[in-house]
Structures are given as structure tokens and as C-alpha cells.
Amino acid sequence: MLTFTIRRLLLSIPTLLFISLVIFLLLQLAPGDPMAQVPLTVPPEVKEKMREALGLGQPIYIQYWKWLVQVFWIEPQVFIDYLTNRSALFSWLPDTNLSDGKLRVISWQTRSPVMDIVIQRMPQTLWVVGLAYILGIVIAIPIGIYSAYRHYSVFDQAGTFITMIGFSIPPFFTGPLLIVIFSVSLGWLPSIYDTTHVVNDWASFKVQFMQMIMPVMVLALQTTAQISRYMRGAMLDNLNQDYVRTARAKGLKESVVVMVHVLRNSMIPVVTIIALGMPAIFGGAIITENVFKVNGIGQLLLTALRANDLPMVMTLTFIFAVLIVLFNLIADILYGLLDPRIRYD
């Protein structure tokens, strides 16, 4: 397993390089000028100097090479400097200054390092997206198991109806609908997510909980609908297998047969959906964050697209690509842990 993991990590390097090249070339074809937002009072010669400072006057291959160096070489050095200089966990290490004086990926819109902005926005996205995904998985797996075990029952029919709704209604409709019902009509929940809110006591925690309900509900609904359907289908396939009848014939308890033998084999295809769904839920959060004004990664990407901030768009898109490659690897590793017959070495 260790050899397989190392081999896949090495293989992911050219994969990510190819993805970064495709992203870079596609964004170079995008129309617009990053200097369009500069005030008209700025003299043309100053604009030209600003354009050169942003690397706009250089050939495409030089811009791409500089971006690769900044992302794969300089940004890790910035992270190491942060760990040794400001992190409490690694404060015992000697302070480093590896990134001093080196040019980082700069946002055309804010004129500040892109990764600093991403790190500032990441906690808000992780709070909403992470909680929604965990909640969706926790709800979906028991629903799928019980629906398969009691298939065609009233519970199964109701679960099928609800999951079809979750599949059919997109977040840009579910979000405003919840706002109209729970914020406008009933006045129970806030319609705008306050990212500046600080939790320091029970009252502030209650406010945070209330403002997270609707965006988490929107994202968790789709996750629950998708995973529960796959869980139900996988369980139904395994419940009719010969090894299940053999286990029952040996006198094993029904709970052991279902929750140990059948569940473990059924989790193999579901693991794929869970692992690959994590990057997808970040994509779904783009719409949800914009609807509820969550100041996270999704809203940052939309703002960068509107402002034609190519370095920001390219970096965020590349982060999504890294997540897809990473969770593909995690899914393959989990296959070997769930099914002893799968061996990679």
C-alpha cells in the first residue's frame, strides 16, 4: 500500500502540471483587461509600469513559468516561514526567512498575495461546506441502509421521494426558497451570513448556529440525496449475494450480517462517491455562498471572475483540481482497507 501511495503521488505531479497548463491557456483566452478598473486619472505611463509589474507585458510561456515557480516553490516556502515564525505548534523550530523578497502570486484586483486571501476565506467555506458534507454523509448512510433492508416499504418510498427532490432542485432555487420561507415569511433565521461574527459565549454560539442552518441545509440536501441512493443500491446488490445466505445459515445475527458483512462490501462504491463528491461540494458552494453572502472561497471565485482577476481565478481553479486528484488517491487507498481482496503491491 505504501508503494502504491508513493507511486500515485509521483504520478499526480505531471497530471497537475498538465491541468495547470490547460487552465492557464484557457484563461489567457478570456477577454478583458485587468487594468480596466484603474482610475482614468492615472497617467498612461504609470499604467504601463503597473502592467509590467503584473507580468502582462511578457510572453505567455514566461508568465506560465513564473506562476509555476510561485505556486510550487515560493508558496511552500511562505508556508514554512509561517509554521516556524508564527505557528504555536512548530514554534520550537528555528525561525526561517525563505520567502523574503520573493515575488508571490499577486491578485490583480486587490494587489495582495492570492494565497493570503484564500487562507482568510477558507475557514468560512470549511465551516459551511465541511459541516454540510459531514451531516449529509451521517444522514445518508443510515437512510440508504434501512431503505435497502426494508425496500418498497413506506420509509423507502418516502426516502425515494425526498431524494428525488434533492436531485431535481438546484441550490440557486433551494436557497432563495428557504430565505423566503424562514427569513421573510416566518422571520426565524437570518438571510445573510455574517462572516465577522465571533463565537465567545453561548449567546454568540446560538447566533452562529442560526445563521448556518440554511446554507448547511441547502448543501446537505444534495449530499444526502446522492449518497443515500448509492448506499441503497449497493446494499440491495449485496443482500442477495450467496455469502449473505451462507452467513445467515451459519446462525449469525441479522444485525451482524447486515452491519458487518453487507455494509463493508457495500461501502466500496459509496466510498468513490464520498471521496469524489468532496471537490464537487466546493463547486456547489459557489452558488450557495453567493446566495447567503458567505464570504468564502465560492464568493471569492465569483468576485474574481467579475473583476477579470486571472491569477485569483487560476489559483482557485487549480486548488479544485488538486482536491480532485487528492481525493481520488484517498478513495483508492480506502478500497484496499475495505476489501481485503484488493491489493496494489
Stockholm file with secondary structure:
# STOCKHOLM 1.0

chainA/1-345         MLTFTIRRLLLSIPTLLFISLVIFLLLQLAPGDPMAQVPLTVPPEVKEKMREALGLGQPIYIQYWKWLVQVFWIEPQVFIDYLTNRSALFSWLPDTNLSDGKLRVISWQTRSPVMDIVIQRMPQTLWVVGLAYILGIVIAIPIGIYSAYRHYSVFDQAGTFITMIGFSIPPFFTGPLLIVIFSVSLGWLPSIYDTTHVVNDWASFKVQFMQMIMPVMVLALQTTAQISRYMRGAMLDNLNQDYVRTARAKGLKESVVVMVHVLRNSMIPVVTIIALGMPAIFGGAIITENVFKVNGIGQLLLTALRANDLPMVMTLTFIFAVLIVLFNLIADILYGLLDPRIRYD
#=GR chainA/1-345 SS CHHHHHHHHHHHHHHHHHHHHHHHHHHHTCCCCGGGGSCTTSCHHHHHHHHHHTTTTSCHHHHHHHHHHIIIIIHHHHHHHHHHHTCSTTTTSCCCCTTTTCCCCBCTTTSSBHHHHHHHHHHHHIIIIIHHHHHHHHHHHHHHHHHHHTTTSHHHHHHHHHHHHHHHSCHHHHHHHHIIIIIIISCCSCSSCCTTCCCCSHHHHHHHHHHHHHHHHHHHHHHHHHHHHHHHHHHHHHHTSHHHHHHHHTTCCHHHIIIIIIHHHHHHHHHHHHHHHHHHHHHHHHHHHHHHTCCSHHHHHHHHHHTTCHHHHHHHHHHHHHHHHHHHHHHHHHHHHHCTTCCCC
#=GC SS_cons         CHHHHHHHHHHHHHHHHHHHHHHHHHHHTCCCCGGGGSCTTSCHHHHHHHHHHTTTTSCHHHHHHHHHHIIIIIHHHHHHHHHHHTCSTTTTSCCCCTTTTCCCCBCTTTSSBHHHHHHHHHHHHIIIIIHHHHHHHHHHHHHHHHHHHTTTSHHHHHHHHHHHHHHHSCHHHHHHHHIIIIIIISCCSCSSCCTTCCCCSHHHHHHHHHHHHHHHHHHHHHHHHHHHHHHHHHHHHHHTSHHHHHHHHTTCCHHHIIIIIIHHHHHHHHHHHHHHHHHHHHHHHHHHHHHHTCCSHHHHHHHHHHTTCHHHHHHHHHHHHHHHHHHHHHHHHHHHHHCTTCCCC
//
